[in-house]
Amino acid sequence: MSQGGASELQDRIRRAERVAVLTGAGVSAESGVPTFRGTDGLWRQYRAEDLATPEAFRRDPRLVWEWYDWRRQLVATCQPNPAHRAIAALERDAPEFLLITQNVDGLHRKAGSVRLVELHGNLWRVRCVRDERTTENLEAPLQDIPPRCTCGGLLRPDVVWFGEALPAEPLRQAFDAAQSCEVFLVVGTSAVVHPAASLPGVAREHDAYVVEVNLEPTPLTSIAHESHHGKAGEILPRLLSTSPSPQPPTPNPRRSPCSP
Ligand code: BV8
């Protein structure tokens, strides 16, 4: 397994029919979106069990709703970074491609990715706990916190909480891609949350060339053919030889992390 040295990735991608990419919170870090388990990560400030479980929502729906609303406002002004854009460019070049993201921030779509599945749902969509209908219309001024569906049921974030099953069709597509791709690129995930974390191992078992791009080593590093440790926004454009688009101005550290 090579670390950070010469990469076969471009050559492997050129020769590949099917390419799959798995991303985690690290791909959005340079856009200003906090990760979960990093030094300044969300789970450092909050306990996952207190906010990202169905029990937490049953116990204190207002607290959980307000936490996700805070995250929506945090993410609303964040822009895709060169890592998102390099993955969107790769999609345009690969004959068969699937982006499998654990992220709920919507930045891959904003960067132009189309062939993607969101394994853990989407921050911008809410779901009625009673009739399961979803909506992305969060504009209406909220009388109640959390707001209610027209059927009277509470609206909840349409994300996958701990102990909840992942959406069946995206999960099926993700495992199909891992089993059939020739190249599997993993970007910005600590690889601790299952079942997403098992995908790179499935790809490796099916003879895919597995490449990891992450700030630091993870449980995947030992099974990857290549591991490149550093910032995805710097490494990916170079690795995929997409010229990094002009860097947006560095956000003023004294203002909200994503304000231009
Ligand atoms: C389920 C809510 C079953 C959404 C989240 C097998 C083994 C062990 C445990 C389990 C298992 N199977 C199931 C479990 C239980 C559990 C689990 O995995 N627990 C772990 C933590 C021990 N899994 C579940 O509960 C899942 N459900 O299995 O249900 C079932 C089946 C049928 C019927 C009923 C039930 C549900 C999992 C989803 C949980 N939801 N969040 C939200 O609020 O966002 S988890 C949370 O972690 C996020 O969703 C996130 O997507 C996910 C993964 O985190 P990462 O994206 O990897 O982020 P992290 O901060 O950890 O790492 C970022 C990395 O980036 C770091 O390595 C960092 O170094 C790097 N980085 C930072 N900056 C950069 C960078 N890299 C590059 N460039 C940079 N600039």
Boltz pocket constraint, residues with backbone or C-beta under 6 A from the ligand:
constraints:
  - pocket:
      binder: B
      contacts: [[A, 23], [A, 24], [A, 25], [A, 26], [A, 27], [A, 29], [A, 30], [A, 35], [A, 36], [A, 37], [A, 38], [A, 41], [A, 52], [A, 102], [A, 103], [A, 104], [A, 120], [A, 159], [A, 160], [A, 161], [A, 162], [A, 163], [A, 164], [A, 165], [A, 166], [A, 187], [A, 188], [A, 189], [A, 190], [A, 191], [A, 192], [A, 193], [A, 194], [A, 195], [A, 213], [A, 214], [A, 215], [A, 216], [A, 217], [A, 218], [A, 230], [A, 231], [A, 232], [A, 233]]
      max_distance: 6.0
